[in-house]
Amino acid sequence: MTTYHYLLASQKFLLEEEPLEEVLNERIRHYKERNKEIDFWLVKQPAFLEASSLSKIKSQVPAKSVAIISTNEQFIIWLKLRLEYVLLGKFETPLEGIEDPLASVDLVA
């Protein structure tokens, strides 16, 4: 089993209103300096929210959401300290009905 930690928010907030690109670029630089493998991913419309066990979480975020997912809990906590209005959580894989924990789902218009 793998535990994934996540930070969720609306796409508008996280991708347009917050300096997320700058924060993630800094973290990537930090990892490269330490020869550490990247262990986080940005996922629009995260598929893991479709799991029945996460339906309560899904109801708390806007339809157009974005997640930063990591196997590193400390990174997600670090990120939360830099951003407001986000939701934190975790899940373990395998997750019922979800083959890829880093997948996105398409919104029906």
matplotlib code that plots the C-alpha trace (Angstrom):
import matplotlib.pyplot as plt

x = [0.0, 1.1, -0.2, -0.8, -1.2, -3.0, -3.9, -7.1, -8.5, -10.4, -8.5, -9.2, -7.8, -4.7, -3.7, -4.7, -4.8, -1.9, 1.9, 1.8, 4.2, 6.8, 6.4, 6.6, 9.6, 11.4, 10.6, 11.8, 15.1, 15.4, 14.9, 17.4, 20.1, 19.7, 19.5, 16.0, 13.4, 10.3, 7.5, 4.7, 2.3, -0.3, -3.5, -6.5, -9.8, -8.3, -9.8, -9.2, -12.2, -14.4, -13.8, -16.9, -14.9, -14.0, -17.4, -17.6, -14.3, -15.5, -18.6, -16.4, -14.5, -15.6, -16.4, -13.2, -10.7, -7.0, -4.8, -1.2, -0.5, 2.6, 3.9, 5.7, 3.4, 5.9, 5.8, 2.0, 2.2, 4.9, 2.8, -0.3, 1.8, 2.2, -1.3, -4.7, -8.2, -7.1, -8.2, -5.7, -6.2, -4.7, -5.7, -4.1, -3.9, -5.4, -8.5, -11.8, -12.6, -9.5, -6.7, -4.3, -4.2, -2.6, -5.2, -7.6, -11.3, -13.0, -15.8, -19.0, -20.0]
y = [0.0, 3.5, 6.5, 9.7, 13.1, 15.8, 19.5, 20.4, 23.8, 25.4, 25.7, 29.4, 30.0, 27.7, 28.3, 32.0, 33.7, 32.1, 32.1, 28.3, 28.2, 30.1, 27.8, 24.6, 25.8, 26.6, 23.1, 21.5, 23.5, 22.3, 18.7, 19.0, 20.5, 17.5, 14.9, 14.0, 12.5, 14.5, 13.0, 15.4, 16.0, 18.7, 17.1, 19.0, 17.3, 14.5, 11.1, 9.9, 12.1, 9.7, 7.0, 6.4, 6.7, 10.3, 11.5, 13.7, 15.4, 15.8, 17.6, 20.2, 21.3, 23.1, 21.2, 22.5, 21.5, 20.9, 18.7, 18.6, 15.0, 13.6, 10.6, 13.0, 14.2, 16.9, 18.5, 18.8, 20.3, 22.7, 23.7, 24.3, 26.8, 28.8, 28.7, 29.5, 28.2, 24.6, 21.2, 18.6, 14.8, 11.5, 8.2, 4.8, 2.8, 0.7, 2.9, 1.3, 1.9, 4.1, 2.5, 5.5, 7.8, 10.5, 10.5, 13.3, 13.0, 15.0, 17.3, 17.0, 20.5]
z = [0.0, -0.7, 1.2, -0.7, 1.0, -0.8, -0.8, -2.6, -3.7, -6.6, -9.8, -9.9, -6.4, -6.6, -10.2, -10.7, -7.3, -5.4, -6.4, -6.8, -9.8, -7.8, -4.8, -6.8, -8.8, -5.5, -4.2, -7.5, -7.2, -3.6, -4.6, -7.5, -5.2, -2.9, -5.7, -4.5, -6.7, -7.3, -5.1, -5.8, -8.7, -9.6, -10.8, -12.2, -11.6, -9.5, -10.1, -6.5, -5.5, -7.4, -4.8, -2.7, 0.5, -0.5, -1.4, 1.6, 0.7, -3.0, -1.7, 0.0, -3.1, -6.2, -9.4, -11.0, -8.4, -8.4, -6.1, -5.2, -4.3, -2.7, -0.9, 1.4, 4.2, 5.3, 1.9, 1.9, 5.4, 4.3, 1.3, 3.5, 5.6, 2.4, 1.1, 2.5, 1.8, 1.0, 2.2, 3.4, 3.4, 2.6, 1.1, 0.6, -2.6, -3.9, -3.8, -4.8, -8.5, -9.0, -11.0, -11.1, -8.0, -10.1, -12.9, -13.8, -14.8, -17.5, -16.6, -18.6, -19.9]

ax = plt.figure().add_subplot(projection="3d")
ax.plot(x, y, z, "-o")
ax.set_aspect("equal")
plt.show()
